[in-house]
Amino acid sequence: MPRATNSAASRKRRKRILLKARGFRSARSKLIRTAKDAVTKAQQWAYRDRKNRKRSFRGLWIQRINAGAKQNGMTYSRFMEGLKAAGIELDRKVLSDIAIHDEAAFAALVGKASAALEEKAKATA
């Protein structure tokens, strides 16, 4: 009895890898062995960079909030402490957007944060 290779499944598996390798240059998009290595490595980087994207966006938001807070005479850490003391629960993405697009509203938030910090200082003193 001849050996069955299940060529339909093999072809499907190879085609799936080559489809993922579209856009790669030279042998990395045409030869199955090279393409398999390239796709595996690309998927590792994609997994890692999905995490890094979240990290870098958080850093960007913090820089924008800090810039807006400093324009209003306060540092980032004191501003965030004041918001927490005032009971204002806005995430950094929203605060960053407010700092960029609505300076009056951000100034009002800084005012509330500084008032809450003064109340906190009175309570502890």
N, C-alpha and C positions, 0 to 999 in steps of 0.2 A: 504494500500500500504506500502511495507517495506521501511525502510529508506536506501537511497543510500549513501555510504560512499566515493565514488570516490577513490577506493583503488589504482587504477593505479597512480593517481597523488600523493597520500600520499606516496606510495612506492618509487616513483621517487624522491620526496623531501627528504625522509629519506636516500635513497641511495646516493644522492648528498652530504649530510652531512657526511655520513660514509666514502665516498671516500676522502673527504677533511681531515678526521681524520686519514687516513692511516699513520702509523708510530708513532702514539701516543701510549702510553703504557696503558695496562690493560683496564679498563672500558671506558676510554676516546676514545678508538677506536672501541668499540663494542656495548655499550649501547647508544641509541639515545639521551636520555636526557643529559647524561654526555658529549657525543660527541658534542652536539649542543653548550653547554657552552664552551667547550674546543676550538671548531672551532671559535666561536665568539671572544673569547679572543685572539686567535692566529691571527685572522685577524686584530684586533685592534693594536696588537704589530707590525704586518707587515706594517701597514699603517704608524705608528709612526716611525718605523725604516727605512723606505724608505727616510724619511726626514732627520733622524739623519745620515744616510750614506753619504748624500751629504755634511752635515755639517762637519763630521769627515774627509772626503777626502779633503775638502778645507783647514782644519787645517793642515793636513799632507803635502799638497803642499806648504803651507806657511812656514812650518818648513824646508822643503828641500830647498826652495828658499833662506831663511834666512841663512842656513848653507853655501850654495854656495856663497852668497853675502859676508858673513863674511870671507870666505877664500880669497876673493879678496879685503878685506879691506873696506867693506861698510855694512851698516845695511839694513835690509829688507825695512824699511819705506823710507829711502833715495833712495834706488835702485828703488822702485816702483815710487817714485816722479820723479826721473830722467828719467825713461822710458816714463812716461806720458809727461814730458817736451820735450823729444826727438821725440815724436809722434810714438813711437813703441807700437803697440797694440797686445800684446800676452797675452793670458789668463794664469792663474796660473798653470793649468794642463800642458800646453806646456812648460812653464818656468821651472817647476819642472823636467820634463823629460829632458830638455836641461841641467839643472844643474847636473843631475845624469850621463847622457850618453855622453855629449859633453862639457868637461870643457873648451876647447879653445873657443868655440862659446859663452859660458856663460861669460867667461872673456871679450870677445869682447862686449857683451851686457852691462856688468858693466862699461867698458870704455866709451861706448856711453852715458850711463846714467850719469856718473860723468862729462863728457864734457857738457852735456845738463844742469846739475845743475850749472856748472861754468858760462855758458852763461846766465842762469836765474839770477844768483847772480849779474853779471855785468849789466844786464838790469835794475834791481831794484836799483842798487847803483848809 
